[in-house]
Amino acid sequence: MREHRGVFITFEGIDGSGKTTQLQALHRTLTGAGLEVLLVREPGGTMIGEKIRELLLDKENTGMTSETELLLYEAARSQIVREVIRPALDSGKIVICDRFYDSSAAYQGYGRGLPLGDVSALNRFATGGLEPDLTFLLDISARDAALRMSGRDSLEDRLEIEGIGFMEAVREGYLTMAEKNGRFFCLDARLPALELEREIEHKFWEVLRK
């Protein structure tokens, strides 16, 4: 569904893929070009969403079921779509989102093993049918991503400690979705950051011209 006048860009990838670095680079480039750009993240981006984010990523919440996890993500998503993303798109802004509903399909569907049909139905309900115009997928093996993250100063969150097997299942889920959906633009996350920036910027302008 695409009724808005703005452009909706999402970035996806397993933890440690470098997607946040790349979306911030695109944000700087576009704002530098004089475009109106809003940068948001999932889960979060609203007062309610940030509280849900704390629940989801808190390592103390080891008893959280996969179903609860999915429903919390969808609740935060519903809030940010209606409170932030949809109004920004309707006003003609470019919205860049750090994760969107593809993350739920990858993490809770392919990773946790929840039925993909149920995940898809909840995604549609939470978003009101809103779909990204373009999704950048930063692809990297779970092992390479783990090596990258081992040098981080920040503490791991509840999902980051799931292990290599879980993350590889999530990665395979992303790649499966990318093969089936033309809005995905898959990049090798092992490439130098500047090269990735150039590829992402080129693809963005290509989509914008259409």
Secondary structure, DSSP 8 states (H G I E B T S, - for coil): ----SSEEEEEE-STTS-HHHHHHHHHHHHHHTT--EEEEESS-SSHHHHHHHHHHH-TT-TT--HHHHHHHHHHHHHHHIIIIIHHHHHTT-EEEEES-HHHHIIIIIIIT---HHHHHHHHHHHHTT---SEEEEEE--HHHHHHHHTT-SS---TTGGG-HHHHHHHHHHHHHHHHH-TTEEEEETTS-HHHHHHHHHHHHHHHHH-
